[in-house]
Structures are given as C-alpha cells and as structure tokens.
Amino acid sequence: MNSAALAQVADYFKLLSESSRLQVLCTLKEGALSVSEIVAASGLGQANVSKHLKLLHQAGVVSRTPRQGCVYYEICDSTVFELCEVVSQRLVQHLAEQQAVLSHWR
C-alpha cells in the first residue's frame, strides 16, 4: 500500500477513534434520526452531536436527508459496525489471554 493510501486508512481510523462519535453511530444503527432525536437518545450535547455528524457526513459514513423542516441522518457505510465487531472480538480474545496468564501465576 502506498503512503497516500495508508494516510487515508489512518484518517478513517481517526474518525472512528472518538467514543462520542461511535455513540452517535450506534444511535443511528436502527435507522434515520434528526439531530434532536440523536441528542435525546445519546445524551450528548447538540453542538457535540452536530460536530460529529458533520465529520461523519464528510467522510461518507452517514447521509443527510432534509424532511419536514429537519435534517435526518442515517448510516450509509455499515462497514463501521463490522470494524467495531472485529475490534471487539479481538479485545475479548486479548482479555481472555491475559486472564489465562494471570491464572497460571496464581
């Protein structure tokens, strides 16, 4: 992979490295929501949610659709959840390995 491609991969992972941004994505997992609905469901502040949605939209992870005087956001790149699942599985595996090492020393 050339350095330009690696930089793009790194930028994508940076996008997913913010826990509040992941919380916004998880809120949208079930379907399209307005900013106020995302704020209510996530407990995050409106300005914070708007900032994260802007970045996610610019990266092509969420789409925006104006409806009835509101803008609704929805996931348009579901691979983010596949990546999160891979990482979660690896973390569980790593924890089990650590637990086995600790059990050995008891």
N, C-alpha and C positions, 0 to 999 in steps of 0.2 A: 504494500500500500504506500502510495507516495505521501509526502508531508502535507500536502493540501487536503487530501482525503482524511488523513489522521487528525488534522485540525478540525475538520467538520465532525468527525466522530467524537472528539473531545468536547466540542461545543454542545453536541446533543446530550452527552452525559452530564455536562454542567447544567443544562436545562433541567434535567431530572434530579439534580443533586440538592434541591431545595425542598425540605419536607412540607412546607406550606403549599408549594406548587403541586406536589404529589397529592396532598389532601384535596386540592381543587379538582385534580384529575379523578380521584376516587369518587368525589361528589358527582361528577359528570358521568360516571360509569353506567348508570342506569338510563341516561337519556339527557336530552337538551334541557337546560335551565337558564333562567335570566340571572344577572349579577345579584339581584336582591335574593333570589332563591338560593344561590350558591353561598352567599353570606350567611343566610339563616341556617342552612344545612351544615356548613363547615365551622361556624363560629368565628371565622376570620373577619377582619375589618373590610369595609367596602373598598377603601383605597388599595389595600393589600391585594384583595381578590382581583381588582381591575388591573393592577400592575402585572400580576401573574398571568391573567388571561391574555393581556397584550403580548407578552413574551411567547406564550404557548401558541397564540394565533400566528405570530410572525414566523415561528418555527414550523408551522403547518401541522401541529398536533391537534388543535381544535379549530372548528369553523364557527363563523358568526352568521346569524340569520336574523334580520330585523323582522319583528312580528308584533303587531298591535301596540306600537309605541315603545316596545322594549327590544333589546337585542338578546337573542338566545344563543348560548354556546353549547357545542357538543363535540365529542371526541371524533376526530376524523382519521386518527392514526392509532389504532388499537394495539400496535406493537409495543407501546409503552407498558402495557399491562403484562405482556409476555416477558419483557425485560425485567420488570419488577418481580415476576414469578420466578424467573431463573435466579435472580439475586437472592430472593427469599429462600429458595431451596438450598442455595449454596451456604447461606448463613446458618440454616438449620443443621446442615451437614457439618459445618465447621464447629458449631456448638457441641454437637454430639461427639466429634473427635476430641475436643477439649475436655469434655466430661469423661471420656474414656481414659485419657491421660491422667486426669485427676484421680479417678477411681483406682487406677493402677498404683498410685503412690500412697493410698490410704492404708 
